Amino acid sequence: MCCIGAAVAEILFSRDVPLHVRAQHMKILKNPHHKVSPGAASACPLCGAASRSTLLREAGWLPAEVAKRIERDHPKWEPNHGACPACVQQALLQTLLEHGDAALHEEIQSVWPLDAEAAFGALPTPLRMHADPRFRGRGVTMAMIDAAFYPHPDLVQPRNRIAGWADASGRVIRHRRFGTREKPKWPGWDAKQPVQWHGMMTSSAAAGNGWLSHGLYRGLASEAKLVLVQVAGTDGHIHNASIARALRWLLKNRRAFQIRVVSISVGGDPPHQPDGDAVEDAVSELVRAGVTVIVAAGNDGQRQLFPPATAPQAITVGGIDDHNVLDDPATSLWHSSYGTSSHGGFKPELVAPSLWIAAPVLPGSGIAKEAADVFARRALGDTTVDGKIAELKLVTPYYQHVEGTSFAAPIVASVVACMLEANSELTPLEIRELLQAAARPVSGAPRERQGAGALDAGIAVALALDARHDRGGQAISPQVSGTGISFLLHDRQAAKVQVVGNWEAWRPPGLLAQQVNPGVWHAARAPLPPGKYAYRFLLDDEHWLADPVNPRKVLNGLGGFDSVLIVPPAKPRN
């Protein structure tokens, strides 16, 4: 995949793509009459970037609406001509975001219908969570407790990130360790059984790198290492005893694997059943040992929680329906479980997306074979398969829509991994406080069902960085007052930071930021007239970055996003 494909896939431009390369590529993308140089046998017909023919053919998977967008911008193009992943993703994201705007304007209160247009229809999780693209869980190990697992390419390519595996379903725990150059295998790893589907999806939702989607459908902690602990018995059931064994095994092995966060996407036996206390005690021991534990609340919508969601020291996560659009004021709660911990505190502590999450299809499974068939037929122009694609909730031949707090919890765990990359000194108690501080209440929803509200990943990481500098929570950017506008950015790599905006027609040098503390950059300017403005940070005269802690974004027409600054009218004096 070309470097620009990676830039689009990362959603917000990262420092991996030099400014002059990006500008040249985007200039080509915006020119529908651009001609590919002769002799480029495997070149994208839209932008001319070198690409393998197998990748170019993936354009045939696109639903009609997205293909028509490309045809409109490139009148001589046809789907059978193909397109590189960068151009495909550019058209896809523009179409999805336009749908979101239309949904807001029409005040649509329900999720998009699962019809033919749903294919390729999930916004990437990092974009929906307002994630800071500079942090991906590097140097952090996450442990996942689930029914069973599969070593999906999103976790083991181009290098293996599964550091360990254990089976805690029986009294004797089996376990394996793996290196980065190994292909991880364990008993039953290639069984292709339905029980493996859940754990494969939850681990990929947290830490997958989107290998089979060219980076588009990655988790937030796409560079974290993983320890996978399965707890489903041979009968497929999960009991408190197995979860407690898994937690105790992780406690014992936390230093060997350097585990800092545990994500649990399963529930045990009903309350007051044997070993429920053992589960809660094991959670408490892990937290006291410096490990943050994240647990899914469950999906039945009832005022009843099962262990380990009842554990007082766990951070229990409920779900939201954000309607697959950005910053939807109609965001509502998912029908997740809620209640109180065994000590009487409200659960969940916060909520996160639990609908329209793109996660991998289990390779070799029946649905994987069916997905390959229907998308191959679509690429040949067979539109009769659209209904089947929608029925199977397919996104591509390799990904499908999933739903439930089983995915909200690992998404929050992936945010914690990014926070720990930003500030490795954070304790579980501090992480809990910062996560809640980075959440926004869901309008009209009861406090007991949402906790602090819907998590914003960008703000959570910014608060983690802020705590590193002991600035007392002043991480929000921009800040508008009667005396002016200030911008704040945490970046330890940059030697120079500027704020460039449309208030000066994007002319450099913009506002030159000052480093007020190591890695803390501050810029200020005089007040602006009331209105809406766009801006970005420019790092080292080369790398563009949307403001990581500002959730307001707008497409800039160049394959990325600008941050939006809103200056309200002055309040009348009394």
RODO-2510 file (C-alpha; in nm, 4 decimals, decimal comma):
residues 574
     n   res          X          Y          Z
     1     m     0,0000     0,0000     0,0000
     2     c     0,1314     0,3444    -0,0866
     3     c     0,2262     0,5883     0,1876
     4     i    -0,0744     0,8096     0,1121
     5     g    -0,3037     0,5121     0,1631
     6     a    -0,1616     0,4814     0,5115
     7     a    -0,2237     0,8511     0,5724
     8     v    -0,5894     0,8265     0,4773
     9     a    -0,6224     0,5078     0,6800
    10     e    -0,4889     0,6816     0,9876
    11     i    -0,7798     0,9266     0,9446
    12     l    -0,5939     1,2205     1,0935
    13     f    -0,2671     1,2992     0,9211
    14     s     0,0316     1,1659     1,1107
    15     r     0,3970     1,2604     1,0985
    16     d     0,4586     0,9437     0,8924
    17     v     0,3692     1,1233     0,5676
    18     p     0,5831     1,4222     0,4637
    19     l     0,3928     1,7368     0,3710
    20     h     0,5304     1,7637     0,0180
    21     v     0,4427     1,4000    -0,0645
    22     r     0,0905     1,4383     0,0699
    23     a     0,0327     1,7652    -0,1115
    24     q     0,1498     1,6199    -0,4425
    25     h    -0,0704     1,3148    -0,4076
    26     m    -0,3781     1,5094    -0,3043
    27     k    -0,3278     1,7505    -0,5934
    28     i    -0,3448     1,4505    -0,8239
    29     l    -0,6527     1,3130    -0,6473
    30     k    -0,8372     1,6410    -0,6971
    31     n    -0,7613     1,6475    -1,0716
    32     p    -1,0129     1,4239    -1,2511
    33     h    -0,8250     1,4671    -1,5808
    34     h    -0,4938     1,3399    -1,4440
    35     k    -0,3365     1,0879    -1,6796
    36     v    -0,1383     0,7920    -1,5557
    37     s     0,2066     0,7756    -1,7045
    38     p     0,2442     0,5005    -1,9662
    39     g     0,4316     0,1960    -1,8552
    40     a     0,2879     0,1975    -1,5027
    41     a     0,1478    -0,1547    -1,5386
    42     s     0,0204    -0,1702    -1,1817
    43     a    -0,0699     0,1905    -1,1221
    44     c    -0,3877     0,3353    -0,9795
    45     p    -0,5890     0,4823    -1,2708
    46     l    -0,6979     0,7697    -1,0452
    47     c    -0,3736     0,8897    -0,8872
    48     g    -0,0983     0,6965    -1,0618
    49     a     0,0433     0,5486    -0,7406
    50     a     0,2095     0,2117    -0,7797
    51     s    -0,0174    -0,0640    -0,6523
    52     r    -0,0564    -0,4378    -0,6903
    53     s    -0,3307    -0,5479    -0,9275
    54     t    -0,4985    -0,7466    -0,6502
    55     l    -0,5343    -0,4260    -0,4475
    56     l    -0,6677    -0,2303    -0,7442
    57     r    -0,9419    -0,4900    -0,7897
    58     e    -1,0735    -0,4231    -0,4388
    59     a    -1,2522    -0,1183    -0,5818
    60     g    -1,5031    -0,3682    -0,7174
    61     w    -1,6267    -0,4253    -0,3618
    62     l    -1,7568    -0,0707    -0,3346
    63     p    -2,1316    -0,0112    -0,3141
    64     a    -2,2841     0,1827    -0,5998
    65     e    -2,3014     0,5144    -0,4156
    66     v    -1,9276     0,5280    -0,3476
    67     a    -1,8417     0,4116    -0,6983
    68     k    -2,0616     0,6894    -0,8401
    69     r    -1,8705     0,9440    -0,6339
    70     i    -1,5448     0,8325    -0,7960
    71     e    -1,7065     0,8322    -1,1411
    72     r    -1,8287     1,1878    -1,0807
    73     d    -1,4798     1,3082    -0,9907
    74     h    -1,3130     1,1000    -1,2638
    75     p    -1,5586     1,0861    -1,5586
    76     k    -1,3718     0,8210    -1,7580
    77     w    -1,3317     0,5838    -1,4659
    78     e    -1,5258     0,2593    -1,4315
    79     p    -1,5230     0,0166    -1,1350
    80     n    -1,3504    -0,2519    -1,3404
    81     h    -1,0578    -0,0126    -1,3873
    82     g    -0,9805    -0,0492    -1,0167
    83     a    -0,8371     0,1982    -0,7680
    84     c    -0,5702     0,1928    -0,4999
    85     p    -0,6678     0,1676    -0,1304
    86     a    -0,5896     0,5353    -0,0761
    87     c    -0,8375     0,6495    -0,3401
    88     v    -1,0974     0,3972    -0,2283
    89     q    -1,0712     0,5072     0,1334
    90     q    -1,0809     0,8741     0,0363
    91     a    -1,4102     0,8256    -0,1495
    92     l    -1,5490     0,6009     0,1220
    93     l    -1,4850     0,8415     0,4081
    94     q    -1,6209     1,1384     0,2158
    95     t    -1,9408     0,9459     0,1398
    96     l    -1,9849     0,8270     0,4970
    97     l    -1,9299     1,1685     0,6460
    98     e    -2,1716     1,3292     0,4028
    99     h    -2,4287     1,0704     0,5111
   100     g    -2,3643     1,1703     0,8692
   101     d    -2,4230     1,5369     0,7974
   102     a    -2,7460     1,4549     0,6146
   103     a    -2,8587     1,2432     0,9069
   104     l    -2,8024     1,5313     1,1438
   105     h    -2,9866     1,7796     0,9262
   106     e    -3,2826     1,5463     0,8912
   107     e    -3,2762     1,4670     1,2650
   108     i    -3,2685     1,0937     1,2089
   109     q    -3,2864     0,9360     1,5534
   110     s    -3,2258     0,5719     1,4644
   111     v    -2,9360     0,3719     1,3261
   112     w    -2,8960     0,3528     0,9510
   113     p    -3,0987     0,0674     0,8035
   114     l    -2,9024    -0,2406     0,7099
   115     d    -2,9486    -0,2181     0,3355
   116     a    -2,7155    -0,2378     0,0393
   117     e    -2,5618     0,0992     0,1265
   118     a    -2,4505    -0,0400     0,4627
   119     a    -2,1667    -0,2292     0,2967
   120     f    -1,8437    -0,0413     0,3551
   121     g    -2,0555     0,1652     0,5940
   122     a    -1,8756     0,1781     0,9291
   123     l    -1,6778     0,4834     1,0269
   124     p    -1,3374     0,3794     1,1654
   125     t    -1,3294     0,3612     1,5447
   126     p    -1,0355     0,6040     1,5928
   127     l    -1,2290     0,8689     1,4020
   128     r    -1,5486     0,8127     1,5992
   129     m    -1,3562     0,8254     1,9280
   130     h    -1,1669     1,1462     1,8318
   131     a    -0,8433     0,9574     1,8892
   132     d    -0,5011     1,1229     1,8874
   133     p    -0,3226     0,9445     1,5967
   134     r     0,0185     0,9920     1,7593
   135     f    -0,0580     0,7343     2,0299
   136     r    -0,1232     0,3667     1,9510
   137     g    -0,0393     0,1803     2,2701
   138     r     0,3325     0,1461     2,2002
   139     g     0,5202    -0,0216     2,4824
   140     v     0,1997    -0,1320     2,6573
   141     t     0,0744    -0,4882     2,7035
   142     m    -0,2994    -0,5500     2,7238
   143     a    -0,4566    -0,8723     2,8469
   144     m    -0,7878    -0,9875     2,7008
   145     i    -1,0189    -1,2306     2,8791
   146     d    -1,2753    -1,3869     2,6466
   147     a    -1,4300    -1,7159     2,5391
   148     a    -1,1523    -1,8155     2,2963
   149     f    -0,9257    -1,6547     2,0367
   150     y    -0,7750    -1,6754     1,6896
   151     p    -0,4397    -1,5221     1,5807
   152     h    -0,5882    -1,2895     1,3196
   153     p    -0,3566    -1,1178     1,0668
   154     d    -0,4521    -0,7813     1,2211
   155     l    -0,2683    -0,9004     1,5345
   156     v     0,0247    -1,0938     1,3874
   157     q     0,1172    -0,9071     1,0667
   158     p     0,3651    -0,7671     0,9770
   159     r     0,5024    -0,8801     1,3153
   160     n     0,3420    -1,0823     1,5881
   161     r     0,2034    -0,8794     1,8800
   162     i     0,0484    -1,1717     2,0687
   163     a     0,2959    -1,2139     2,3536
   164     g     0,1111    -1,4909     2,5340
   165     w    -0,1894    -1,7212     2,5455
   166     a    -0,3505    -1,9122     2,8307
   167     d    -0,6499    -2,1411     2,8767
   168     a    -0,8061    -2,0916     3,2211
   169     s    -1,1224    -2,2909     3,1511
   170     g    -0,9941    -2,5909     3,3505
   171     r    -0,8323    -2,6358     3,6886
   172     v    -0,4896    -2,6713     3,5253
   173     i    -0,4025    -2,3616     3,3218
   174     r    -0,2249    -2,4222     2,9933
   175     h    -0,0192    -2,1346     2,8568
   176     r     0,2275    -2,0362     2,5855
   177     r     0,4653    -1,7455     2,5218
   178     f     0,5515    -1,6065     2,1803
   179     g     0,8133    -1,3807     2,0270
   180     t     0,7552    -1,1082     1,7715
   181     r     0,8911    -1,3261     1,4899
   182     e     0,6865    -1,6331     1,5814
   183     k     0,3561    -1,7414     1,4365
   184     p     0,1519    -1,7897     1,7543
   185     k    -0,0131    -2,1291     1,7842
   186     w    -0,1882    -2,3006     2,0725
   187     p    -0,4119    -2,6072     2,1126
   188     g    -0,7156    -2,5561     1,8894
   189     w    -0,5944    -2,2256     1,7444
   190     d    -0,6929    -2,3316     1,3907
   191     a    -1,0202    -2,5076     1,4782
   192     k    -1,2203    -2,2256     1,3153
   193     q    -1,4927    -2,2768     1,5733
   194     p    -1,7620    -2,0164     1,6484
   195     v    -1,6342    -1,9868     2,0058
   196     q    -1,3148    -1,8258     1,8700
   197     w    -1,5083    -1,5534     1,6887
   198     h    -1,5875    -1,3412     1,9935
   199     g    -1,2362    -1,3154     2,1359
   200     m    -1,0832    -1,2605     1,7924
   201     m    -1,3170    -0,9680     1,7351
   202     t    -1,2769    -0,8073     2,0778
   203     s    -0,8974    -0,8303     2,0690
   204     s    -0,8921    -0,6855     1,7170
   205     a    -1,1362    -0,4082     1,8104
   206     a    -0,8885    -0,3026     2,0789
   207     a    -0,5512    -0,3667     1,9189
   208     g    -0,5917    -0,4758     1,5574
   209     n    -0,3853    -0,2792     1,3070
   210     g    -0,6325    -0,3166     1,0190
   211     w    -0,3901    -0,5322     0,8204
   212     l    -0,6665    -0,6692     0,5953
   213     s    -0,8193    -0,3228     0,5451
   214     h    -0,4927    -0,1407     0,4692
   215     g    -0,5079     0,0250     0,8100
   216     l    -0,8604     0,1656     0,7816
   217     y    -1,0326    -0,0505     1,0416
   218     r    -0,7695    -0,0513     1,3126
   219     g    -0,8145    -0,0358     1,6864
   220     l    -0,6808     0,2567     1,8859
   221     a    -0,4022     0,0490     2,0457
   222     s    -0,2784    -0,0873     1,7136
   223     e     0,0808    -0,1242     1,8356
   224     a     0,0153    -0,2696     2,1807
   225     k     0,1139    -0,6237     2,2713
   226     l    -0,1486    -0,8744     2,3811
   227     v    -0,1911    -1,1600     2,6237
   228     l    -0,4988    -1,3686     2,5400
   229     v    -0,6707    -1,5715     2,8123
   230     q    -0,9631    -1,7929     2,7159
   231     v    -1,2227    -1,9050     2,9669
   232     a    -1,4958    -2,0932     2,7776
   233     g    -1,5339    -2,4552     2,8810
   234     t    -1,5763    -2,7455     2,6412
   235     d    -1,9520    -2,6935     2,6707
   236     g    -1,9130    -2,3291     2,5640
   237     h    -2,0198    -2,1936     2,9037
   238     i    -1,8231    -1,9415     3,1091
   239     h    -1,8259    -1,9638     3,4861
   240     n    -1,7045    -1,7442     3,7694
   241     a    -1,4372    -1,9981     3,8595
   242     s    -1,2766    -1,9733     3,5145
   243     i    -1,2763    -1,5918     3,5206
   244     a    -1,1241    -1,5917     3,8704
   245     r    -0,8512    -1,8351     3,7552
   246     a    -0,7776    -1,6131     3,4551
   247     l    -0,7459    -1,3038     3,6740
   248     r    -0,5204    -1,4796     3,9273
   249     w    -0,3001    -1,6118     3,6455
   250     l    -0,2659    -1,2598     3,5072
   251     l    -0,1781    -1,1290     3,8520
   252     k     0,0944    -1,3902     3,8840
   253     n     0,2332    -1,3239     3,5350
   254     r     0,1787    -0,9485     3,5087
   255     r     0,5491    -0,8631     3,5528
   256     a     0,6674    -1,1274     3,3072
   257     f     0,4452    -0,9785     3,0369
   258     q     0,4450    -0,6186     3,1733
   259     i     0,0640    -0,6157     3,1702
   260     r    -0,0898    -0,2757     3,2472
   261     v    -0,4536    -0,3158     3,1416
   262     v    -0,7005    -0,6044     3,1339
   263     s    -1,0153    -0,6075     2,9190
   264     i    -1,2958    -0,8531     2,9985
   265     s    -1,5760    -0,9014     2,7452
   266     v    -1,7541    -1,1934     2,9113
   267     g    -1,9855    -1,2329     3,2076
   268     g    -1,9854    -1,5111     3,4620
   269     d    -2,2617    -1,6716     3,6636
   270     p    -2,5524    -1,4689     3,8018
   271     p    -2,4928    -1,2770     4,1258
   272     h    -2,4711    -1,4749     4,4503
   273     q    -2,3490    -1,7845     4,2668
   274     p    -2,0281    -1,9637     4,3775
   275     d    -1,6950    -1,7883     4,3145
   276     g    -1,8530    -1,4470     4,2514
   277     d    -1,6567    -1,3056     4,5450
   278     a    -1,3424    -1,4717     4,4107
   279     v    -1,3806    -1,2813     4,0835
   280     e    -1,4219    -0,9473     4,2600
   281     d    -1,1299    -1,0186     4,4939
   282     a    -0,9053    -1,1057     4,1987
   283     v    -1,0012    -0,7792     4,0254
   284     s    -0,9142    -0,5861     4,3411
   285     e    -0,5758    -0,7571     4,3677
   286     l    -0,4895    -0,6702     4,0081
   287     v    -0,5862    -0,3069     4,0589
   288     r    -0,3794    -0,2865     4,3788
   289     a    -0,0885    -0,4273     4,1765
   290     g    -0,1169    -0,1386     3,9273
   291     v    -0,3280    -0,3040     3,6543
   292     t    -0,6389    -0,1256     3,5245
   293     v    -0,9337    -0,3626     3,4707
   294     i    -1,2055    -0,2788     3,2148
   295     v    -1,5254    -0,4865     3,2009
   296     a    -1,8245    -0,4998     2,9650
   297     a    -2,1561    -0,4247     3,1357
   298     g    -2,3686    -0,6661     2,9302
   299     n    -2,6465    -0,6166     2,6771
   300     d    -2,9833    -0,7079     2,8270
   301     g    -3,0772    -0,3526     2,9291
   302     q    -3,1808    -0,4650     3,2762
   303     r    -3,0881    -0,3294     3,6173
   304     q    -2,8761    -0,6347     3,6896
   305     l    -2,5025    -0,6982     3,6493
   306     f    -2,3071    -1,0220     3,6566
   307     p    -1,9489    -1,0621     3,7804
   308     p    -1,6991    -0,9253     3,6945
   309     a    -1,9043    -0,6150     3,5996
   310     t    -2,0074    -0,5930     3,9668
   311     a    -1,6476    -0,5627     4,0897
   312     p    -1,6068    -0,2250     4,2667
   313     q    -1,2481    -0,1801     4,1443
   314     a    -1,3308    -0,2589     3,7823
   315     i    -1,4221     0,0154     3,5356
   316     t    -1,7497    -0,1133     3,3940
   317     v    -1,8413     0,0082     3,0449
   318     g    -2,1889     0,0436     2,8979
   319     g    -2,2746     0,1220     2,5370
   320     i    -2,3952     0,4068     2,3189
   321     d    -2,5459     0,4286     1,9742
   322     d    -2,3745     0,7223     1,8023
   323     h    -2,5661     0,6483     1,4778
   324     n    -2,2350     0,5975     1,2965
   325     v    -2,1833     0,9717     1,2529
   326     l    -1,9499     1,2230     1,4113
   327     d    -2,0640     1,4342     1,7049
   328     d    -2,4283     1,3346     1,6728
   329     p    -2,6415     1,5334     1,9205
   330     a    -2,8939     1,2503     1,8993
   331     t    -2,6492     0,9973     2,0462
   332     s    -2,8430     0,7617     2,2701
   333     l    -2,7650     0,4827     2,5110
   334     w    -2,7352     0,1257     2,3916
   335     h    -2,9528    -0,1224     2,5777
   336     s    -2,6672    -0,2173     2,8094
   337     s    -2,7012    -0,3495     3,1614
   338     y    -2,6588    -0,1279     3,4640
   339     g    -2,6935    -0,1357     3,8400
   340     t    -2,4637    -0,1165     4,1393
   341     s    -2,1427    -0,2817     4,2462
   342     s    -2,1301    -0,5158     4,5429
   343     h    -2,0296    -0,2077     4,7470
   344     g    -2,3250    -0,0021     4,6278
   345     g    -2,1597     0,2290     4,3724
   346     f    -2,3255     0,3040     4,0383
   347     k    -2,2280     0,0935     3,7375
   348     p    -2,1298     0,1548     3,4592
   349     e    -1,8634     0,4206     3,5142
   350     l    -1,8864     0,5372     3,1513
   351     v    -2,0112     0,4386     2,8054
   352     a    -1,8536     0,3921     2,4611
   353     p    -1,9631     0,2903     2,1078
   354     s    -2,1257    -0,0522     2,0986
   355     l    -2,2831    -0,0453     1,7530
   356     w    -2,1460    -0,0245     1,3992
   357     i    -1,8030    -0,1466     1,5078
   358     a    -1,6021    -0,2993     1,2219
   359     a    -1,4276    -0,6189     1,3331
   360     p    -1,2714    -0,9114     1,1447
   361     v    -1,4537    -1,2098     1,0028
   362     l    -1,3102    -1,5387     1,1330
   363     p    -1,0782    -1,6658     0,8558
   364     g    -1,1763    -2,0048     0,7171
   365     s    -1,5240    -1,9939     0,8697
   366     g    -1,8445    -2,0423     0,6781
   367     i    -1,9205    -1,6697     0,6799
   368     a    -1,5688    -1,5947     0,5505
   369     k    -1,6271    -1,8210     0,2517
   370     e    -1,9690    -1,6695     0,1887
   371     a    -1,8245    -1,3172     0,2161
   372     a    -1,5544    -1,3947    -0,0385
   373     d    -1,8182    -1,5261    -0,2787
   374     v    -2,0629    -1,2355    -0,2547
   375     f    -1,7970    -0,9672    -0,2895
   376     a    -1,6423    -1,1485    -0,5852
   377     r    -1,9836    -1,1512    -0,7494
   378     r    -2,0363    -0,7828    -0,6720
   379     a    -1,6997    -0,7037    -0,8348
   380     l    -1,8350    -0,8686    -1,1507
   381     g    -2,1376    -0,6398    -1,1421
   382     d    -2,3882    -0,8727    -0,9775
   383     t    -2,6113    -0,6423    -0,7702
   384     t    -2,8324    -0,9268    -0,6500
   385     v    -2,5796    -0,9972    -0,3739
   386     d    -2,6354    -0,6617    -0,2027
   387     g    -2,9127    -0,7981     0,0138
   388     k    -2,6937    -1,0850     0,1327
   389     i    -2,4076    -0,8482     0,2109
   390     a    -2,6441    -0,6427     0,4240
   391     e    -2,7920    -0,9499     0,5919
   392     l    -2,4456    -1,0688     0,6960
   393     k    -2,3534    -0,7143     0,8051
   394     l    -2,0420    -0,7305     0,5909
   395     v    -1,8128    -0,4319     0,5492
   396     t    -1,5599    -0,5995     0,3188
   397     p    -1,4873    -0,9685     0,2593
   398     y    -1,2757    -0,9523     0,5753
   399     y    -1,4809    -0,7333     0,8150
   400     q    -1,8374    -0,7091     0,9390
   401     h    -2,0456    -0,4903     1,1695
   402     v    -2,0661    -0,6065     1,5289
   403     e    -2,2487    -0,4747     1,8301
   404     g    -2,2601    -0,4984     2,2080
   405     t    -2,0726    -0,3813     2,5151
   406     s    -1,8309    -0,6660     2,4415
   407     f    -1,6764    -0,4169     2,2006
   408     a    -1,7299    -0,0995     2,4014
   409     a    -1,5096    -0,2394     2,6797
   410     p    -1,2027    -0,3233     2,4658
   411     i    -1,2355     0,0155     2,2940
   412     v    -1,2046     0,1809     2,6363
   413     a    -0,9163    -0,0540     2,7224
   414     s    -0,7399     0,0567     2,4035
   415     v    -0,7806     0,4200     2,5135
   416     v    -0,6176     0,3259     2,8451
   417     a    -0,3241     0,1721     2,6550
   418     c    -0,2786     0,4993     2,4649
   419     m    -0,2984     0,6931     2,7921
   420     l    -0,0263     0,4726     2,9396
   421     e     0,1910     0,5286     2,6337
   422     a     0,1482     0,9010     2,6923
   423     n     0,2107     0,8749     3,0666
   424     s     0,3378     0,5435     3,2000
   425     e     0,3263     0,6682     3,5608
   426     l    -0,0528     0,6713     3,5799
   427     t    -0,2112     0,4515     3,8465
   428     p    -0,5427     0,2677     3,7976
   429     l    -0,7132     0,5197     4,0254
   430     e    -0,5765     0,8128     3,8232
   431     i    -0,6810     0,6429     3,4987
   432     r    -1,0330     0,5990     3,6325
   433     e    -1,0515     0,9666     3,7257
   434     l    -0,9132     1,0833     3,3909
   435     l    -1,1462     0,8581     3,1897
   436     q    -1,4451     1,0010     3,3723
   437     a    -1,3151     1,3551     3,3285
   438     a    -1,2829     1,2876     2,9536
   439     a    -1,6450     1,1727     2,9191
   440     r    -1,9406     1,3811     2,8068
   441     p    -2,2894     1,3141     2,9471
   442     v    -2,5369     1,1632     2,7017
   443     s    -2,8261     1,4065     2,6875
   444     g    -3,1487     1,2846     2,8431
   445     a    -3,0004     0,9591     2,9736
   446     p    -3,0215     0,8665     3,3438
   447     r    -2,6985     0,9036     3,5378
   448     e    -2,7155     0,5473     3,6679
   449     r    -2,7144     0,4062     3,3146
   450     q    -2,4269     0,6102     3,1702
   451     g    -2,1959     0,6980     3,4576
   452     a    -1,9820     0,9945     3,3565
   453     g    -2,0985     0,9677     2,9958
   454     a    -1,9481     0,8891     2,6538
   455     l    -1,5695     0,8692     2,6466
   456     d    -1,3642     1,1011     2,4227
   457     a    -1,0323     0,9285     2,3498
   458     g    -0,8483     1,2438     2,2419
   459     i    -0,9314     1,4256     2,5632
   460     a    -0,8397     1,1199     2,7728
   461     v    -0,4918     1,1057     2,6223
   462     a    -0,4536     1,4828     2,6531
   463     l    -0,5415     1,4623     3,0223
   464     a    -0,2880     1,1817     3,0642
   465     l    -0,0220     1,4028     2,9081
   466     d    -0,1366     1,6927     3,1203
   467     a    -0,1010     1,4878     3,4379
   468     r     0,2559     1,4153     3,3328
   469     h     0,3242     1,7870     3,3509
   470     d     0,1098     1,8372     3,6620
   471     r    -0,0841     2,1187     3,4980
   472     g    -0,4054     2,0498     3,6847
   473     g    -0,6320     1,9453     3,3988
   474     q    -0,5788     2,2458     3,1683
   475     a    -0,5584     2,0235     2,8605
   476     i    -0,8551     2,1534     2,6631
   477     s    -0,7780     2,3331     2,3371
   478     p    -0,8749     2,5789     2,2064
   479     q    -0,9879     2,8130     2,4825
   480     v    -1,1799     3,1268     2,3899
   481     s    -1,2115     3,4275     2,6188
   482     g    -1,2751     3,7968     2,5892
   483     t    -0,9013     3,8636     2,5790
   484     g    -0,8128     3,6189     2,3038
   485     i    -0,7821     3,2575     2,1901
   486     s    -0,5241     3,0092     2,3150
   487     f    -0,4149     2,6732     2,1755
   488     l    -0,2354     2,3938     2,3599
   489     l    -0,0520     2,0895     2,2235
   490     h     0,1516     1,8170     2,3929
   491     d     0,4280     1,6892     2,1630
   492     r     0,7749     1,5885     2,2797
   493     q     0,9089     1,5127     1,9317
   494     a     0,8457     1,8463     1,7654
   495     a     1,1099     2,1181     1,7606
   496     k     0,8704     2,3769     1,6196
   497     v     0,4916     2,4120     1,6390
   498     q     0,2679     2,6586     1,4541
   499     v    -0,1078     2,7103     1,4451
   500     v    -0,2292     2,7827     1,0923
   501     g    -0,5906     2,8756     1,0224
   502     n    -0,8296     3,0036     0,7625
   503     w    -0,8537     3,3357     0,9476
   504     e    -0,5284     3,4124     0,7664
   505     a    -0,6198     3,2174     0,4514
   506     w    -0,3874     2,9372     0,5713
   507     r    -0,0850     3,1560     0,5085
   508     p     0,2261     3,0617     0,7064
   509     p     0,3823     3,1233     0,9457
   510     g     0,0564     3,1407     1,1417
   511     l     0,0906     3,1508     1,5187
   512     l     0,4275     3,0399     1,6471
   513     a     0,3793     2,8323     1,9634
   514     q     0,6119     2,8565     2,2609
   515     q     0,7305     2,5535     2,4594
   516     v     0,6140     2,6455     2,8099
   517     n     0,7188     2,3097     2,9583
   518     p     0,9077     2,0167     2,8038
   519     g     0,6739     1,8890     2,5338
   520     v     0,3995     2,1462     2,6123
   521     w     0,3355     2,4040     2,3393
   522     h     0,1175     2,7119     2,3798
   523     a     0,0059     2,9686     2,1235
   524     a    -0,2280     3,2641     2,1608
   525     r    -0,3808     3,5254     1,9378
   526     a    -0,6094     3,8270     1,9621
   527     p    -0,9877     3,7764     1,9607
   528     l    -1,1617     3,6904     1,6340
   529     p    -1,5070     3,8056     1,5229
   530     p    -1,7870     3,5635     1,6110
   531     g    -1,8063     3,2730     1,3688
   532     k    -1,6684     2,9330     1,2751
   533     y    -1,3025     2,8899     1,1777
   534     a    -1,0779     2,6020     1,0709
   535     y    -0,7217     2,5429     1,1869
   536     r    -0,4466     2,2815     1,2218
   537     f    -0,1104     2,2478     1,3901
   538     l     0,1966     2,2424     1,1673
   539     l     0,4892     2,0548     1,3204
   540     d     0,8464     2,1215     1,2114
   541     d     0,7251     2,2982     0,8941
   542     e     0,6256     1,9598     0,7498
   543     h     0,3623     1,7587     0,9381
   544     w    -0,0016     1,8616     0,9729
   545     l    -0,1986     1,7584     1,2817
   546     a    -0,5620     1,8267     1,3680
   547     d    -0,6016     1,9395     1,7277
   548     p    -0,6120     1,6060     1,9174
   549     v    -0,8343     1,7326     2,1991
   550     n    -1,0829     1,9244     1,9871
   551     p    -1,3613     1,6858     1,8790
   552     r    -1,4999     1,9302     1,6235
   553     k    -1,3631     1,8302     1,2823
   554     v    -1,4466     1,9092     0,9205
   555     l    -1,3284     1,7433     0,5994
   556     n    -1,0713     1,9635     0,4282
   557     g    -1,0949     1,8130     0,0796
   558     l    -0,7362     1,6920     0,0968
   559     g    -0,7968     1,3516     0,2467
   560     g    -0,7944     1,4687     0,6077
   561     f    -0,9596     1,6914     0,8634
   562     d    -0,9282     2,0429     0,9975
   563     s    -1,0203     2,1295     1,3539
   564     v    -1,3071     2,3734     1,4021
   565     l    -1,2882     2,6791     1,6260
   566     i    -1,6191     2,8380     1,7233
   567     v    -1,6143     3,1947     1,8513
   568     p    -1,9520     3,2741     2,0077
   569     p    -2,1099     3,6199     2,0009
   570     a    -2,0157     3,8398     2,2925
   571     k    -2,2611     3,8323     2,5799
   572     p    -2,4472     4,1618     2,6213
   573     r    -2,3496     4,3597     2,9264
   574     n    -2,6128     4,4121     3,1937
***
